[in-house]
């Protein structure tokens, strides 16, 4: 029997890296999509030390063709997709009087729209029991006006995850977002590893009692 596979989209050294390692410790092989090859290479080495097979691709997630190709190649190489985790967002410190429409749309393309791209690419490789997870944020409900686009992204992401769950539920595939209600830090309840534990737990929910949005309060 082949090992389960998670694809981590927007892979980097923070929460996404912790998610990759958490699932590797749980027996998953890991596919990584990100923009920094050195970071991806180092993370793949960490995963290999956990006895996981790790493969990675560099892709701009706002480039539909590049992101689609990256996901399709990883799914083909690893053989399946059991968990698709979506992590990216854009932080732009501009308030509503500074933020332009093109910049807002660019940020939403990364933080929300790219989920459509990678989901559609991964779907042929997902079977009943597969899961889609996303890193949410309290910015969806309590946006900081100086980073106005981030709140829009996180609210849109949570909404899209609900639509994804409703669409895929008849096929036995569920989706959930984890709303991180705190500020990430190196210590305490909001470390990347603790958030990764919450995301892992969200993916392990009993489908009969599924929650599409899970608040992580620390």
Backbone torsions as a table, in degrees:
resi	resn	phi	psi	omega
1	UNK	NA	130.5	-178.8
2	UNK	-74.3	154.7	179.0
3	UNK	-73.5	150.4	175.0
4	UNK	-66.6	158.7	-174.4
5	UNK	-129.4	134.0	170.0
6	UNK	-114.1	136.7	169.2
7	UNK	-104.1	125.2	179.9
8	UNK	-106.0	114.9	-175.1
9	UNK	-100.3	127.6	-173.1
10	UNK	82.4	39.3	-174.2
11	UNK	-70.6	136.8	179.7
12	UNK	-160.8	-164.2	-173.7
13	UNK	-83.7	-7.0	-175.0
14	UNK	-94.8	-126.5	-177.3
15	UNK	-58.5	-42.6	-177.1
16	UNK	-61.8	-39.5	176.3
17	UNK	-65.0	-39.3	177.2
18	UNK	-65.5	-37.8	176.5
19	UNK	-62.0	-44.9	179.8
20	UNK	-59.2	-45.4	-179.8
21	UNK	-68.3	-37.2	-179.6
22	UNK	-62.8	-44.5	179.5
23	UNK	-71.9	-32.1	175.8
24	UNK	-62.6	-41.0	178.0
25	UNK	-65.5	-21.2	178.8
26	UNK	-92.2	7.9	174.3
27	UNK	99.0	10.3	179.9
28	UNK	-89.7	143.9	160.6
29	UNK	-82.4	159.9	-166.9
30	UNK	-134.7	131.8	168.6
31	UNK	-109.1	136.2	-175.4
32	UNK	-120.0	134.1	172.2
33	UNK	-125.1	124.1	-179.8
34	UNK	-158.3	-171.8	-175.0
35	UNK	-112.9	-9.1	-176.5
36	UNK	-115.8	105.2	-174.7
37	UNK	-60.3	-36.8	179.7
38	UNK	-64.0	-40.5	178.6
39	UNK	-65.0	-43.8	-179.8
40	UNK	-64.4	-39.6	179.9
41	UNK	-64.8	-43.6	179.4
42	UNK	-64.9	-41.1	179.6
43	UNK	-66.1	-39.8	177.1
44	UNK	-61.6	-36.7	176.3
45	UNK	-64.2	-41.7	176.7
46	UNK	-58.6	-42.2	-177.3
47	UNK	-69.7	-37.1	177.1
48	UNK	-62.5	-35.4	177.9
49	UNK	-67.0	-18.1	176.3
50	UNK	-96.7	13.8	178.0
51	UNK	67.4	25.2	176.2
52	UNK	-101.4	143.3	168.3
53	UNK	-77.0	129.5	-178.5
54	UNK	-128.5	133.7	175.4
55	UNK	-131.2	151.8	-177.1
56	UNK	-145.6	155.7	176.3
57	UNK	-137.9	142.3	173.3
58	UNK	-92.1	126.7	179.3
59	UNK	-156.5	141.4	170.5
60	UNK	-79.9	114.9	-174.7
61	UNK	-69.4	-14.4	175.7
62	UNK	-85.7	-5.9	175.2
63	UNK	-95.3	102.7	-173.1
64	UNK	-54.4	-47.0	-176.1
65	UNK	-67.3	-42.3	-179.5
66	UNK	-65.8	-43.8	-179.6
67	UNK	-67.0	-41.1	177.6
68	UNK	-61.1	-44.8	-179.8
69	UNK	-63.1	-42.8	-178.7
70	UNK	-61.1	-46.7	-178.8
71	UNK	-66.5	-43.9	-179.6
72	UNK	-62.6	-39.9	179.8
73	UNK	-66.5	-43.7	179.8
74	UNK	-65.5	-43.0	179.2
75	UNK	-62.8	-39.5	177.6
76	UNK	-67.5	-40.1	-179.5
77	UNK	-68.0	-41.9	-176.8
78	UNK	-89.0	-15.9	169.5
79	UNK	97.4	-15.0	-175.1
80	UNK	-172.2	169.3	171.7
81	UNK	-135.9	113.1	178.3
82	UNK	-98.3	-32.1	176.7
83	UNK	-136.4	130.1	173.2
84	UNK	-113.2	111.6	-179.4
85	UNK	-107.3	129.0	-176.8
86	UNK	-112.4	122.1	-172.8
87	UNK	-120.5	-22.8	-166.2
88	UNK	-71.0	151.7	169.3
89	UNK	-155.6	164.0	179.3
90	UNK	-111.8	128.7	175.1
91	UNK	-104.7	118.4	-179.5
92	UNK	-131.5	114.9	-176.6
93	UNK	-82.8	83.9	176.8
94	UNK	-144.7	135.1	177.6
95	UNK	-86.6	175.9	-175.3
96	UNK	-62.0	-19.0	176.3
97	UNK	-85.2	-14.7	179.0
98	UNK	-103.1	-30.1	-173.8
99	UNK	-72.9	126.1	178.4
100	UNK	-89.7	158.5	177.2
101	UNK	-60.8	-45.3	178.3
102	UNK	-60.3	-37.6	179.1
103	UNK	-69.6	-39.5	176.6
104	UNK	-60.9	-45.1	-179.0
105	UNK	-66.6	-35.8	176.6
106	UNK	-62.8	-42.4	-179.9
107	UNK	-67.3	-41.4	179.2
108	UNK	-67.4	-32.3	176.2
109	UNK	-60.1	-41.2	178.6
110	UNK	-75.0	-50.8	-169.5
111	UNK	-80.9	-14.5	-179.7
112	UNK	-131.2	-57.8	-173.5
113	UNK	-59.5	-34.5	-178.8
114	UNK	-62.9	-24.1	176.3
115	UNK	-62.7	-38.0	176.2
116	UNK	-61.5	-44.3	-179.1
117	UNK	-58.8	-51.2	-174.3
118	UNK	-73.5	-32.9	177.3
119	UNK	-64.5	-46.3	-179.2
120	UNK	-64.2	-32.4	177.1
121	UNK	-74.0	-35.4	-177.0
122	UNK	-82.5	-25.1	-170.9
123	UNK	-53.5	-41.0	179.6
124	UNK	-61.8	-16.1	-177.1
125	UNK	-104.6	6.7	-177.4
126	UNK	-108.5	134.0	178.3
127	UNK	-115.6	174.6	177.8
128	UNK	-52.8	134.0	-176.1
129	UNK	100.5	-12.6	177.7
130	UNK	-70.8	160.2	-175.7
131	UNK	-135.1	148.3	172.4
132	UNK	-117.9	127.3	177.7
133	UNK	-126.9	156.4	-179.2
134	UNK	-144.9	145.7	176.3
135	UNK	-85.9	107.8	178.0
136	UNK	-95.6	-176.6	-175.3
137	UNK	-153.8	151.5	175.0
138	UNK	-64.6	-11.9	175.7
139	UNK	-61.1	-21.4	176.6
140	UNK	-62.2	-33.1	-178.0
141	UNK	-106.6	-29.2	-176.6
142	UNK	-130.0	69.1	-176.3
143	UNK	-67.6	145.5	171.5
144	UNK	-87.9	122.7	-172.9
145	UNK	-61.6	-23.3	-179.2
146	UNK	-79.6	-6.0	173.5
147	UNK	-134.6	63.0	-169.1
148	UNK	-61.5	-34.1	-176.2
149	UNK	-70.8	-26.3	-178.5
150	UNK	-65.7	-43.2	177.8
151	UNK	-61.4	-39.8	178.0
152	UNK	-63.3	-43.2	179.1
153	UNK	-60.2	-48.8	-173.9
154	UNK	-71.1	-34.5	174.6
155	UNK	-66.3	-43.0	178.7
156	UNK	-65.2	-38.9	179.4
157	UNK	-62.5	-46.6	-179.7
158	UNK	-60.9	-41.4	178.7
159	UNK	-63.9	-43.8	-178.8
160	UNK	-65.3	-39.0	178.6
161	UNK	-60.1	-38.1	177.3
162	UNK	-61.8	-42.1	178.7
163	UNK	-66.7	-38.6	177.7
164	UNK	-62.6	-44.0	-179.4
165	UNK	-62.2	-44.7	-179.7
166	UNK	-64.2	-35.0	-179.1
167	UNK	-71.9	-40.2	-173.0
168	UNK	-93.6	-14.4	-178.0
169	UNK	-54.1	-41.6	179.6
170	UNK	-61.0	-21.7	178.3
171	UNK	-93.7	5.9	178.2
172	UNK	81.7	13.7	178.8
173	UNK	-108.7	133.4	-177.3
174	UNK	-120.7	157.0	-179.7
175	UNK	-131.8	146.6	179.2
176	UNK	-151.6	146.6	171.2
177	UNK	-113.3	144.6	176.8
178	UNK	-107.5	114.2	-178.5
179	UNK	-87.5	109.3	-178.5
180	UNK	-82.2	109.4	-176.4
181	UNK	-99.0	62.2	179.2
182	UNK	179.7	174.9	-178.6
183	UNK	-99.2	129.1	179.3
184	UNK	-59.4	142.2	-178.9
185	UNK	-152.1	169.6	179.7
186	UNK	-80.9	-15.2	-177.8
187	UNK	-137.6	158.1	175.8
188	UNK	91.5	-162.4	-172.2
189	UNK	-77.8	-10.8	-176.0
190	UNK	-113.0	33.8	171.7
191	UNK	-71.6	156.0	176.1
192	UNK	-54.9	-36.5	179.9
193	UNK	-65.8	-38.6	179.7
194	UNK	-68.8	-40.0	176.8
195	UNK	-63.8	-40.3	178.2
196	UNK	-61.3	-37.9	175.8
197	UNK	-59.7	-41.3	179.9
198	UNK	-66.0	-38.7	178.4
199	UNK	-67.5	-41.2	176.7
200	UNK	-60.6	-44.1	179.6
201	UNK	-63.2	-37.7	178.9
202	UNK	-61.5	-39.2	179.8
203	UNK	-70.7	-21.0	-177.2
204	UNK	-93.8	4.5	-179.0
205	UNK	-56.6	149.5	170.6
206	UNK	-69.9	125.2	-176.6
207	UNK	-59.0	-28.6	-178.4
208	UNK	-68.1	-26.5	-177.8
209	UNK	-120.7	37.4	-170.9
210	UNK	-67.7	137.3	171.7
211	UNK	-113.4	126.6	-177.9
212	UNK	-77.7	-32.0	175.6
213	UNK	-122.9	128.8	-179.8
214	UNK	-121.4	116.5	175.9
215	UNK	-76.9	132.4	172.7
216	UNK	-105.5	109.5	-175.2
217	UNK	-96.1	-2.7	-177.8
218	UNK	83.0	NA	NA
